[in-house]
Amino acid sequence: MDEQGIRELEERLKKAMVASDVEALDALLADDLSFVDATGKVWTKADDLNGHRYGMQRIEKLDVEEQSVRVYGGFAVTVTRVALSGTFAGAPFAGSLRYTRTWGDVGGTWRVVAAQCGLAPF
């Protein structure tokens, strides 16, 4: 996998998040995913998929403002700043977040194996 391939996976992930496309997210996330959100809560893959499946989280806008990609053989790290808005548990949210994702070659398929996000200063 090269940098362009990872950027394409990131774009697929972005589209799946905005569309709450559970099938696409299932294919892009490792089964043992650990995702730490901006509050410090750890989410599993099942948590993330169910949030989309049952409408707990809805992303209305996700604009990539900057992104770096580094590839290291069988894994890659992306650092992405986004402007994000939507609803969570019915409450609106909007802000600027920075995501760090680790992509790994899991049995011949590249998937997100770990991720963390935090609030980014404006």
Secondary structure, DSSP 8 states (H G I E B T S, - for coil): --HHHHHHHHHHHHHHHHHT-HHHHHHHEEEEEEEE-TTS-EE-HHHHHHHHHTTSEEEEEEEEEEEEEEEETTEEEEEEEEEEEEEETTEEEEEEEEEEEEEEEETTEEEEEEEEEEE---
